[in-house]
Amino acid sequence: MAHLSRSRAPKNWPIKRKETKWTTRSKPGAHSLDRCITFSLVIKEMLNYASTTREVRYILNNKSVIVNKKPVVDSHLGVGFMDTIEIPDTKEAYRMILNQEGKFELIALKKELENLKPYKVIGKKILKGKRLQLNLIDGKNILADKDVYKTGDTVVIDLSNNSIQTHLKLEKGSEVFLLGGKHRGVSGKVTEIIKEKNLNEDRVLIKTKDSQFETLKKYVFVIEHKFLEK
């Protein structure tokens, strides 16, 4: 289905709920529906470069916008946390984050970080020849030279050559950002990782300037603060 009721749209979408009945639904792909916002809405609601879907399609037909170093051709593309958006004609560049209210927000993409994107490792696989493949949060896979990565860690990838530049471990003292749960959009530091032996999900204790709380490990994204700075 190409459309979605605005009243039922994910709470992290920064849209007016009662302006019209329908909005554009993202297609299944790299991000799940609750972890992304449709590219059409990025152009219309966040950048204010179009007022209709027809205008969005015109922009895309001219390959005027690049997401993660690739031209966008589908208005239903889902744009998620840490994705980069560049508009060469106007020399604008942005990174998608979640603000403290847990809603998607665009911040200026810093020149020194324009080729870098952090990815959470959600799985590992051994391929033929004993090559290690890391499965990343948005469906991307990348080969690693050494088996030093664990599920929950973050790898910072240089999009210009698809290589791992930095390895950020999920461990006590790690700086993290929360992608889900009631604390979505909050940054903090890991004080303890609680591993469960039964079917319950692993949990993490997080400390912020003002509080300390517990959340599920699956919501935690290890990240350097420089990627969130406005």
VOPAGU-2260 file (C-alpha; in pm, 1 decimal, decimal comma):
REM VOPAGU-2260
SITE   aa  ch    i         X         Y         Z
SITE  MET   A    0       0,0       0,0       0,0
SITE  ALA   A    1     143,0     337,9    -106,1
SITE  HIS   A    2     -33,1     544,5     158,1
SITE  LEU   A    3     -57,7     554,4     536,3
SITE  SER   A    4    -305,0     728,1     764,2
SITE  ARG   A    5    -134,6    1028,7     925,1
SITE  SER   A    6    -296,2     944,9    1257,7
SITE  ARG   A    7    -126,6     603,5    1250,0
SITE  ALA   A    8     211,6     719,7    1122,4
SITE  PRO   A    9     512,3     644,5    1345,9
SITE  LYS   A   10     542,1     888,3    1636,6
SITE  ASN   A   11     896,1     978,6    1532,7
SITE  TRP   A   12     771,2    1139,8    1208,3
SITE  PRO   A   13     770,4    1523,7    1243,3
SITE  ILE   A   14     442,5    1576,9    1057,9
SITE  LYS   A   15     108,0    1743,6    1127,4
SITE  ARG   A   16    -131,8    1463,4    1212,8
SITE  LYS   A   17    -458,3    1635,8    1119,7
SITE  GLU   A   18    -354,2    1838,3     815,9
SITE  THR   A   19    -468,4    1571,3     567,5
SITE  LYS   A   20    -586,3    1213,9     607,4
SITE  TRP   A   21    -307,8    1031,8     419,6
SITE  THR   A   22      66,9    1045,0     389,9
SITE  THR   A   23     328,6     846,4     196,0
SITE  ARG   A   24     427,7     504,3     330,7
SITE  SER   A   25     786,6     388,0     295,0
SITE  LYS   A   26     854,4      68,2     103,4
SITE  PRO   A   27    1003,2    -234,6     282,7
SITE  GLY   A   28    1378,6    -209,9     258,1
SITE  ALA   A   29    1684,1    -113,7     458,8
SITE  HIS   A   30    1482,4      32,0     747,2
SITE  SER   A   31    1164,1     -89,6     915,8
SITE  LEU   A   32     864,1     147,6     906,3
SITE  ASP   A   33     914,4     262,6    1266,8
SITE  ARG   A   34    1287,2     329,6    1210,5
SITE  CYS   A   35    1265,5     556,4     905,3
SITE  ILE   A   36    1074,6     837,7     740,1
SITE  THR   A   37     969,2     835,7     376,2
SITE  PHE   A   38    1195,4    1035,3     146,2
SITE  SER   A   39     891,3    1214,7       3,1
SITE  LEU   A   40     820,1    1354,2     351,8
SITE  VAL   A   41    1183,2    1456,0     395,3
SITE  ILE   A   42    1152,6    1674,5      83,4
SITE  LYS   A   43     805,3    1810,3     163,6
SITE  GLU   A   44     787,5    1831,4     542,7
SITE  MET   A   45    1149,0    1868,6     654,8
SITE  LEU   A   46    1328,0    2051,1     370,9
SITE  ASN   A   47    1019,2    2229,0     231,6
SITE  TYR   A   48    1143,4    2185,6    -125,3
SITE  ALA   A   49     811,3    2055,3    -258,3
SITE  SER   A   50     444,2    2072,9    -170,6
SITE  THR   A   51     317,1    1782,4    -380,2
SITE  THR   A   52     430,5    1431,6    -463,8
SITE  ARG   A   53     449,5    1534,0    -830,6
SITE  GLU   A   54     707,2    1798,6    -741,9
SITE  VAL   A   55     903,1    1540,2    -541,5
SITE  ARG   A   56     910,5    1309,8    -843,6
SITE  TYR   A   57    1037,8    1594,6   -1061,9
SITE  ILE   A   58    1325,2    1651,3    -820,3
SITE  LEU   A   59    1407,5    1280,4    -819,3
SITE  ASN   A   60    1389,9    1247,4   -1195,6
SITE  ASN   A   61    1667,7    1504,0   -1215,5
SITE  LYS   A   62    1874,4    1301,4    -964,8
SITE  SER   A   63    1905,2    1615,0    -756,0
SITE  VAL   A   64    1932,5    1443,3    -418,0
SITE  ILE   A   65    2187,3    1189,0    -293,4
SITE  VAL   A   66    2137,0     960,9       8,3
SITE  ASN   A   67    2443,0     779,3     142,3
SITE  LYS   A   68    2635,1     871,3    -174,5
SITE  LYS   A   69    2369,6     727,2    -408,7
SITE  PRO   A   70    2112,7     924,2    -616,1
SITE  VAL   A   71    1755,1     874,3    -498,5
SITE  VAL   A   72    1500,3     772,5    -763,6
SITE  ASP   A   73    1213,6     641,3    -546,5
SITE  SER   A   74     999,7     879,4    -337,9
SITE  HIS   A   75     904,1     586,1    -111,7
SITE  LEU   A   76    1263,3     530,8      -0,6
SITE  GLY   A   77    1293,0     511,5     378,8
SITE  VAL   A   78    1552,6     745,9     530,7
SITE  GLY   A   79    1672,7     646,4     878,0
SITE  PHE   A   80    1903,1     733,2    1165,7
SITE  MET   A   81    2251,9     844,5    1055,8
SITE  ASP   A   82    2165,4     845,8     683,7
SITE  THR   A   83    2328,3    1132,7     493,2
SITE  ILE   A   84    2139,2    1354,4     248,0
SITE  GLU   A   85    2318,4    1575,9      -2,3
SITE  ILE   A   86    2183,0    1826,6    -255,8
SITE  PRO   A   87    2474,2    1908,8    -490,7
SITE  ASP   A   88    2292,0    2191,1    -673,6
SITE  THR   A   89    2252,1    2395,7    -354,0
SITE  LYS   A   90    2562,7    2255,8    -180,8
SITE  GLU   A   91    2350,4    2148,5     115,4
SITE  ALA   A   92    2421,7    1836,1     317,1
SITE  TYR   A   93    2244,1    1686,8     616,5
SITE  ARG   A   94    2248,4    1391,9     853,4
SITE  MET   A   95    1929,6    1234,1     988,0
SITE  ILE   A   96    1913,7    1202,8    1365,7
SITE  LEU   A   97    1649,3    1169,9    1636,6
SITE  ASN   A   98    1602,6    1472,7    1861,0
SITE  GLN   A   99    1538,4    1463,0    2235,5
SITE  GLU   A  100    1164,0    1428,4    2170,0
SITE  GLY   A  101    1238,9    1113,4    1972,7
SITE  LYS   A  102    1141,8    1266,9    1636,7
SITE  PHE   A  103    1346,0    1270,7    1318,0
SITE  GLU   A  104    1549,4    1585,0    1259,7
SITE  LEU   A  105    1804,5    1696,8    1001,9
SITE  ILE   A  106    2133,0    1851,5    1112,1
SITE  ALA   A  107    2405,7    2001,2     897,0
SITE  LEU   A  108    2651,3    1739,1     773,3
SITE  LYS   A  109    2999,4    1838,2     881,2
SITE  LYS   A  110    3262,0    1842,8     606,2
SITE  GLU   A  111    3499,9    1614,4     794,9
SITE  LEU   A  112    3222,4    1357,8     848,7
SITE  GLU   A  113    3052,9    1369,8     508,3
SITE  ASN   A  114    3183,1    1029,5     395,9
SITE  LEU   A  115    3141,4     858,0     732,2
SITE  LYS   A  116    2836,5     671,4     857,4
SITE  PRO   A  117    2803,4     468,0    1180,6
SITE  TYR   A  118    2631,2     127,8    1154,8
SITE  LYS   A  119    2523,6     -99,7    1437,7
SITE  VAL   A  120    2631,4    -464,6    1403,2
SITE  ILE   A  121    2323,7    -685,3    1440,5
SITE  GLY   A  122    2476,5   -1017,7    1334,1
SITE  LYS   A  123    2779,3   -1200,8    1195,8
SITE  LYS   A  124    2822,5   -1477,4     938,6
SITE  ILE   A  125    3116,4   -1689,1     822,8
SITE  LEU   A  126    3132,0   -1717,0     443,2
SITE  LYS   A  127    3332,6   -1947,6     217,5
SITE  GLY   A  128    3702,2   -1922,7     278,0
SITE  LYS   A  129    3636,4   -1837,4     643,0
SITE  ARG   A  130    3564,5   -1476,6     552,4
SITE  LEU   A  131    3372,1   -1283,0     817,8
SITE  GLN   A  132    3063,6   -1086,4     712,2
SITE  LEU   A  133    2908,6    -828,3     943,8
SITE  ASN   A  134    2533,0    -778,2     914,0
SITE  LEU   A  135    2445,1    -415,3     982,1
SITE  ILE   A  136    2133,3    -243,4    1109,3
SITE  ASP   A  137    1998,7    -115,9     776,5
SITE  GLY   A  138    2047,8    -436,3     578,1
SITE  LYS   A  139    2398,8    -354,2     462,2
SITE  ASN   A  140    2669,0    -623,3     485,9
SITE  ILE   A  141    3043,3    -572,5     493,9
SITE  LEU   A  142    3345,4    -804,3     508,0
SITE  ALA   A  143    3581,1    -773,1     805,3
SITE  ASP   A  144    3946,8    -877,8     822,5
SITE  LYS   A  145    3943,4    -982,9    1188,5
SITE  ASP   A  146    3682,7   -1141,0    1414,7
SITE  VAL   A  147    3696,5    -868,4    1679,5
SITE  TYR   A  148    3341,9    -741,8    1637,8
SITE  LYS   A  149    3044,0    -836,8    1854,0
SITE  THR   A  150    2671,9    -796,4    1803,5
SITE  GLY   A  151    2578,9    -455,3    1941,6
SITE  ASP   A  152    2908,6    -291,3    1848,0
SITE  THR   A  153    2921,3      -6,9    1597,7
SITE  VAL   A  154    3142,3      22,8    1290,4
SITE  VAL   A  155    3201,0     359,2    1123,7
SITE  ILE   A  156    3220,5     308,0     748,6
SITE  ASP   A  157    3373,4     535,9     486,5
SITE  LEU   A  158    3101,6     543,2     220,0
SITE  SER   A  159    3346,5     656,1     -48,8
SITE  ASN   A  160    3533,7     324,0     -43,0
SITE  ASN   A  161    3310,7     101,9     173,1
SITE  SER   A  162    3577,7      38,6     434,9
SITE  ILE   A  163    3561,6      19,1     813,2
SITE  GLN   A  164    3732,7     320,8     968,7
SITE  THR   A  165    3645,5     286,7    1338,2
SITE  HIS   A  166    3524,7      13,1    1572,5
SITE  LEU   A  167    3314,4     127,3    1870,5
SITE  LYS   A  168    3256,1    -146,9    2128,0
SITE  LEU   A  169    2939,5    -189,2    2332,5
SITE  GLU   A  170    3086,7    -211,3    2681,4
SITE  LYS   A  171    3084,7     -42,3    3018,9
SITE  GLY   A  172    3164,6     325,2    2969,2
SITE  SER   A  173    3050,2     338,8    2605,1
SITE  GLU   A  174    2867,0     649,5    2485,4
SITE  VAL   A  175    2533,0     540,4    2340,7
SITE  PHE   A  176    2218,2     675,4    2178,1
SITE  LEU   A  177    1875,4     512,5    2218,0
SITE  LEU   A  178    1674,8     430,1    1905,9
SITE  GLY   A  179    1368,1     286,4    2077,4
SITE  GLY   A  180    1170,6     251,7    2397,6
SITE  LYS   A  181    1036,1     534,1    2613,5
SITE  HIS   A  182    1383,3     693,8    2623,7
SITE  ARG   A  183    1419,8     714,2    2244,7
SITE  GLY   A  184    1632,4    1013,5    2143,8
SITE  VAL   A  185    1832,7    1015,5    2469,7
SITE  SER   A  186    2212,9     994,3    2491,3
SITE  GLY   A  187    2398,7     845,2    2785,5
SITE  LYS   A  188    2678,0     622,3    2908,7
SITE  VAL   A  189    2662,5     246,8    2970,8
SITE  THR   A  190    2715,1     157,5    3338,2
SITE  GLU   A  191    2627,4    -212,9    3313,5
SITE  ILE   A  192    2528,1    -476,0    3056,8
SITE  ILE   A  193    2290,6    -739,3    3192,4
SITE  LYS   A  194    2306,1   -1064,8    2997,3
SITE  GLU   A  195    2011,4   -1299,5    3035,2
SITE  LYS   A  196    2049,4   -1678,9    3030,5
SITE  ASN   A  197    1682,7   -1747,4    2952,3
SITE  LEU   A  198    1456,8   -1618,1    2674,2
SITE  ASN   A  199    1443,7   -1266,6    2817,8
SITE  GLU   A  200    1623,7    -997,6    2618,9
SITE  ASP   A  201    1957,8    -857,2    2735,2
SITE  ARG   A  202    1934,0    -521,2    2911,3
SITE  VAL   A  203    2161,7    -222,8    2959,1
SITE  LEU   A  204    2185,6      29,1    3242,1
SITE  ILE   A  205    2227,1     384,4    3113,1
SITE  LYS   A  206    2335,5     695,4    3301,3
SITE  THR   A  207    2264,4    1047,9    3177,6
SITE  LYS   A  208    2327,8    1388,9    3334,9
SITE  ASP   A  209    1991,4    1378,9    3510,4
SITE  SER   A  210    1897,5    1014,8    3561,6
SITE  GLN   A  211    1980,5     646,3    3544,9
SITE  PHE   A  212    1754,5     387,2    3387,1
SITE  GLU   A  213    1740,7      43,9    3228,1
SITE  THR   A  214    1658,1     -30,8    2866,2
SITE  LEU   A  215    1677,5    -321,0    2622,0
SITE  LYS   A  216    2010,3    -384,5    2452,2
SITE  LYS   A  217    1842,4    -382,7    2111,0
SITE  TYR   A  218    1761,4     -10,6    2152,5
SITE  VAL   A  219    2122,7      87,4    2219,3
SITE  PHE   A  220    2342,7     238,0    1945,7
SITE  VAL   A  221    2708,9     300,8    2034,5
SITE  ILE   A  222    2814,2     629,2    1879,7
SITE  GLU   A  223    3061,6     913,5    1904,9
SITE  HIS   A  224    2906,0    1243,1    2010,5
SITE  LYS   A  225    3048,1    1424,1    1706,9
SITE  PHE   A  226    2791,1    1251,5    1484,2
SITE  LEU   A  227    2505,1    1406,8    1685,5
SITE  GLU   A  228    2638,2    1759,9    1725,9
SITE  LYS   A  229    2432,7    2032,1    1557,8
